[in-house]
């Protein structure tokens, strides 16, 4: 009998707390039959070191599990690789939570993303107008000059 989500997670993250060697974690991944990229966690907390395993090559991540998860998604996207089908639900959840995928996000998250884009474009427009104009740099200065 399988443990469902736990088994899926074990195909995404290969924990090698019993060893400080990345090659032991890589062997554990290879022995499991997973060929897709995965996260390797080597060592015990707080000295855990994370790696991304891609085509049998471990890539070291400098940071926390969150950094490893982000690196895992970026490497998979950058090299146009496929996620392990067994971990797709986890990855889609993290993509939505981290704002990587607009198609799997809620309407509220999509609206927030659109508002942030609008805010950034408005800020850029204002900065370009401020740098090209010789007049007052903001509305308060303009109002004060109009009152004089």
C-alpha positions as a Markdown table, in Angstrom:
| # | Residue | x | y | z |
|---|---|---|---|---|
| 1 | Unk | 0.0 | 0.0 | 0.0 |
| 2 | Unk | 1.4 | 3.4 | -0.9 |
| 3 | Unk | 1.3 | 6.5 | 1.1 |
| 4 | Unk | 0.1 | 8.8 | -1.7 |
| 5 | Unk | 1.5 | 12.4 | -1.2 |
| 6 | Unk | 4.4 | 11.1 | 0.8 |
| 7 | Unk | 5.5 | 8.8 | -2.0 |
| 8 | Unk | 5.1 | 11.6 | -4.5 |
| 9 | Unk | 7.2 | 13.9 | -2.4 |
| 10 | Unk | 9.9 | 11.2 | -2.1 |
| 11 | Unk | 10.2 | 11.3 | -5.8 |
| 12 | Unk | 10.8 | 15.0 | -5.8 |
| 13 | Unk | 13.2 | 15.3 | -2.8 |
| 14 | Unk | 15.8 | 12.6 | -2.1 |
| 15 | Unk | 16.9 | 12.9 | 1.5 |
| 16 | Unk | 20.3 | 11.6 | 2.3 |
| 17 | Unk | 20.6 | 12.6 | 6.0 |
| 18 | Unk | 22.6 | 9.4 | 6.7 |
| 19 | Unk | 25.5 | 10.7 | 4.6 |
| 20 | Unk | 27.3 | 13.9 | 3.8 |
| 21 | Unk | 28.1 | 12.7 | 0.3 |
| 22 | Unk | 26.1 | 14.0 | -2.6 |
| 23 | Unk | 26.9 | 10.9 | -4.7 |
| 24 | Unk | 25.0 | 8.7 | -2.2 |
| 25 | Unk | 21.9 | 10.9 | -2.7 |
| 26 | Unk | 22.4 | 10.7 | -6.4 |
| 27 | Unk | 22.7 | 6.9 | -6.3 |
| 28 | Unk | 19.5 | 6.8 | -4.2 |
| 29 | Unk | 17.7 | 8.9 | -6.9 |
| 30 | Unk | 19.0 | 6.7 | -9.7 |
| 31 | Unk | 18.1 | 3.5 | -7.8 |
| 32 | Unk | 14.5 | 4.7 | -7.5 |
| 33 | Unk | 14.1 | 4.9 | -11.2 |
| 34 | Unk | 13.4 | 8.6 | -11.3 |
| 35 | Unk | 15.0 | 10.1 | -14.5 |
| 36 | Unk | 13.5 | 13.6 | -14.2 |
| 37 | Unk | 15.3 | 16.4 | -12.3 |
| 38 | Unk | 15.0 | 16.2 | -8.5 |
| 39 | Unk | 16.2 | 17.9 | -5.3 |
| 40 | Unk | 18.8 | 16.2 | -3.3 |
| 41 | Unk | 19.0 | 17.0 | 0.4 |
| 42 | Unk | 22.4 | 15.9 | 1.9 |
| 43 | Unk | 23.3 | 16.0 | 5.6 |
| 44 | Unk | 21.2 | 16.9 | 8.6 |
| 45 | Unk | 19.7 | 20.1 | 9.8 |
| 46 | Unk | 21.0 | 22.7 | 10.2 |
| 47 | Unk | 23.9 | 21.7 | 7.9 |
| 48 | Unk | 21.7 | 20.3 | 5.1 |
| 49 | Unk | 23.1 | 21.1 | 1.6 |
| 50 | Unk | 20.7 | 21.0 | -1.3 |
| 51 | Unk | 21.5 | 20.0 | -4.8 |
| 52 | Unk | 19.5 | 19.7 | -8.1 |
| 53 | Unk | 20.1 | 16.5 | -9.9 |
| 54 | Unk | 19.9 | 16.9 | -13.7 |
| 55 | Unk | 20.9 | 14.0 | -16.0 |
| 56 | Unk | 23.1 | 12.5 | -13.3 |
| 57 | Unk | 24.9 | 15.7 | -12.6 |
| 58 | Unk | 24.4 | 17.3 | -9.2 |
| 59 | Unk | 24.2 | 21.1 | -9.2 |
| 60 | Unk | 24.8 | 22.7 | -5.8 |
| 61 | Unk | 22.3 | 25.2 | -4.4 |
| 62 | Unk | 23.5 | 27.9 | -2.1 |
| 63 | Unk | 20.7 | 28.4 | 0.3 |
| 64 | Unk | 17.6 | 26.9 | 1.9 |
| 65 | Unk | 15.0 | 24.4 | 0.7 |
| 66 | Unk | 13.0 | 27.3 | -0.8 |
| 67 | Unk | 16.1 | 28.2 | -2.8 |
| 68 | Unk | 16.4 | 24.6 | -3.9 |
| 69 | Unk | 12.8 | 24.5 | -5.0 |
| 70 | Unk | 13.1 | 27.7 | -7.0 |
| 71 | Unk | 16.4 | 26.4 | -8.6 |
| 72 | Unk | 14.7 | 23.1 | -9.4 |
| 73 | Unk | 11.9 | 24.9 | -11.3 |
| 74 | Unk | 14.3 | 27.3 | -13.0 |
| 75 | Unk | 16.7 | 24.5 | -14.2 |
| 76 | Unk | 13.8 | 22.4 | -15.4 |
| 77 | Unk | 12.4 | 25.4 | -17.4 |
| 78 | Unk | 15.8 | 26.6 | -18.6 |
| 79 | Unk | 16.8 | 23.3 | -20.1 |
| 80 | Unk | 13.2 | 22.5 | -21.3 |
| 81 | Unk | 13.0 | 19.3 | -19.2 |
| 82 | Unk | 9.9 | 17.5 | -18.1 |
| 83 | Unk | 8.9 | 17.1 | -14.5 |
| 84 | Unk | 8.3 | 13.6 | -13.1 |
| 85 | Unk | 4.6 | 12.9 | -13.7 |
| 86 | Unk | 4.3 | 11.6 | -10.1 |
| 87 | Unk | 5.3 | 15.0 | -8.7 |
| 88 | Unk | 3.3 | 17.2 | -11.1 |
| 89 | Unk | 0.7 | 18.1 | -8.5 |
| 90 | Unk | 3.3 | 19.3 | -6.1 |
| 91 | Unk | 5.2 | 21.3 | -8.8 |
| 92 | Unk | 2.0 | 22.9 | -10.1 |
| 93 | Unk | 1.0 | 23.9 | -6.6 |
| 94 | Unk | 4.5 | 25.5 | -6.0 |
| 95 | Unk | 4.4 | 27.2 | -9.4 |
| 96 | Unk | 1.1 | 28.8 | -8.6 |
| 97 | Unk | 2.1 | 29.8 | -5.0 |
| 98 | Unk | 5.4 | 31.3 | -6.3 |
| 99 | Unk | 3.7 | 33.2 | -9.1 |
| 100 | Unk | 5.5 | 31.3 | -11.9 |
| 101 | Unk | 2.4 | 30.0 | -13.7 |
| 102 | Unk | -0.5 | 32.3 | -14.5 |
| 103 | Unk | -2.7 | 29.5 | -15.8 |
| 104 | Unk | -2.8 | 27.7 | -12.5 |
| 105 | Unk | -3.4 | 30.6 | -10.3 |
| 106 | Unk | -6.6 | 31.9 | -8.7 |
| 107 | Unk | -8.4 | 35.0 | -10.1 |
| 108 | Unk | -7.2 | 36.9 | -7.1 |
| 109 | Unk | -3.6 | 36.1 | -7.8 |
| 110 | Unk | -4.1 | 36.9 | -11.5 |
| 111 | Unk | -5.5 | 40.3 | -10.5 |
| 112 | Unk | -2.6 | 41.0 | -8.1 |
| 113 | Unk | -0.2 | 40.1 | -10.9 |
| 114 | Unk | -1.9 | 42.5 | -13.3 |
| 115 | Unk | -2.0 | 45.3 | -10.7 |
| 116 | Unk | 1.8 | 44.8 | -10.0 |
| 117 | Unk | 2.5 | 45.0 | -13.7 |
| 118 | Unk | 0.4 | 48.2 | -14.0 |
| 119 | Unk | 2.2 | 49.7 | -11.0 |
| 120 | Unk | 5.6 | 48.9 | -12.5 |
| 121 | Unk | 4.7 | 50.4 | -15.9 |
| 122 | Unk | 3.2 | 53.5 | -14.3 |
| 123 | Unk | 6.3 | 53.9 | -12.2 |
| 124 | Unk | 8.5 | 53.5 | -15.3 |
| 125 | Unk | 6.4 | 56.1 | -17.2 |
| 126 | Unk | 6.6 | 58.5 | -14.3 |
| 127 | Unk | 10.4 | 58.1 | -14.0 |
| 128 | Unk | 10.9 | 58.7 | -17.8 |
| 129 | Unk | 8.6 | 61.8 | -17.7 |
| 130 | Unk | 10.5 | 63.1 | -14.7 |
| 131 | Unk | 13.9 | 62.7 | -16.4 |
| 132 | Unk | 12.8 | 64.4 | -19.6 |
| 133 | Unk | 10.9 | 67.3 | -18.1 |
| 134 | Unk | 12.6 | 70.5 | -16.9 |
| 135 | Unk | 9.6 | 71.4 | -14.7 |
| 136 | Unk | 8.6 | 70.2 | -11.2 |
| 137 | Unk | 9.3 | 66.6 | -10.4 |
| 138 | Unk | 6.1 | 65.8 | -8.7 |
| 139 | Unk | 2.4 | 66.8 | -8.4 |
| 140 | Unk | 3.0 | 68.6 | -5.0 |
| 141 | Unk | 5.7 | 70.9 | -6.6 |
| 142 | Unk | 3.4 | 71.5 | -9.6 |
| 143 | Unk | 0.5 | 72.5 | -7.3 |
| 144 | Unk | 2.8 | 74.8 | -5.3 |
| 145 | Unk | 4.1 | 76.5 | -8.4 |
| 146 | Unk | 0.5 | 77.0 | -9.7 |
| 147 | Unk | -0.5 | 78.7 | -6.5 |
| 148 | Unk | 2.4 | 81.2 | -6.7 |
